[in-house]
């Protein structure tokens, strides 16, 4: 009797293992079908266009402490249909490279003025370069 119980338990475990990937595929497919398009910049009908790119050295509060850094400001305009645009500002200096990312919904023709603070470089940093990439691009 004990041998048949062990065999039965092993068979049930095998069955569960075979259905687990199927459940995962169905769940993933349903998630993409119902939410993936709306939140995914790569599948969006929006087209981002960058303008008014600028940088400003300033001191801001970080964790209630003053911290020197750079604010990168940009205007992003959707020149496509309504959808999602991923905005990726970056800053490099003699001290390293830093990136930010924000995904936002835009209506057709909508523009947004955005700012991103990079507190990582110190006041001694040199060779400051910065930019903003958008996905999807116009």
Residue pairs with C-beta under 8 A, 6 or more apart in sequence:
36 43
37 43
37 44
38 84
39 84
39 103
40 84
41 83
41 84
41 85
41 86
41 103
41 135
41 136
42 135
42 136
44 80
44 83
44 84
44 85
44 136
45 80
45 81
45 82
45 83
46 78
46 80
46 81
46 82
46 83
46 84
46 85
46 106
46 136
47 78
47 79
47 80
47 85
47 136
47 137
47 138
48 76
48 77
48 78
48 79
48 85
48 87
48 106
48 134
48 135
48 136
48 137
48 138
49 76
49 77
49 78
49 79
49 134
49 137
49 138
50 74
50 75
50 76
50 132
50 134
51 74
51 75
51 77
52 73
52 74
52 75
52 113
53 72
53 73
53 74
53 130
53 131
53 132
54 72
54 73
54 74
55 70
55 71
55 72
55 73
55 91
55 128
55 130
56 70
56 71
56 73
57 68
57 69
57 70
58 68
58 69
58 70
58 71
59 66
59 67
59 68
59 69
60 66
60 67
60 69
60 71
60 117
60 119
61 67
62 119
67 119
68 119
68 121
68 122
68 123
69 117
69 118
69 119
69 120
69 121
70 91
70 117
70 118
70 121
70 128
70 130
71 115
71 116
71 117
71 118
72 89
72 91
72 115
72 116
72 118
72 130
72 132
73 113
73 114
73 115
73 116
74 87
74 89
74 113
74 114
74 115
74 132
75 111
75 112
75 113
75 114
76 85
76 87
76 104
76 106
76 111
76 112
76 114
76 132
76 134
77 109
77 110
77 111
77 112
78 85
78 106
78 107
78 108
78 109
78 110
78 111
79 109
79 138
80 108
80 136
80 138
81 108
82 105
82 106
82 107
82 108
83 105
83 106
84 103
84 104
84 105
84 106
85 103
85 104
85 106
85 134
85 135
85 136
86 101
86 102
86 103
86 134
86 135
87 101
87 102
87 103
87 104
87 114
87 132
87 133
87 134
88 99
88 100
88 101
88 132
88 133
88 134
88 135
89 99
89 100
89 116
89 130
89 131
89 132
89 133
90 97
90 98
90 99
90 100
90 130
90 131
90 132
90 133
91 97
91 98
91 118
91 121
91 128
91 129
91 130
92 98
92 127
92 128
92 129
92 130
93 121
93 125
93 126
93 127
93 128
93 129
94 125
94 126
94 127
95 120
95 121
95 122
95 124
95 125
96 120
96 121
98 118
98 120
98 121
100 116
100 118
102 114
102 116
104 112
106 112
121 128
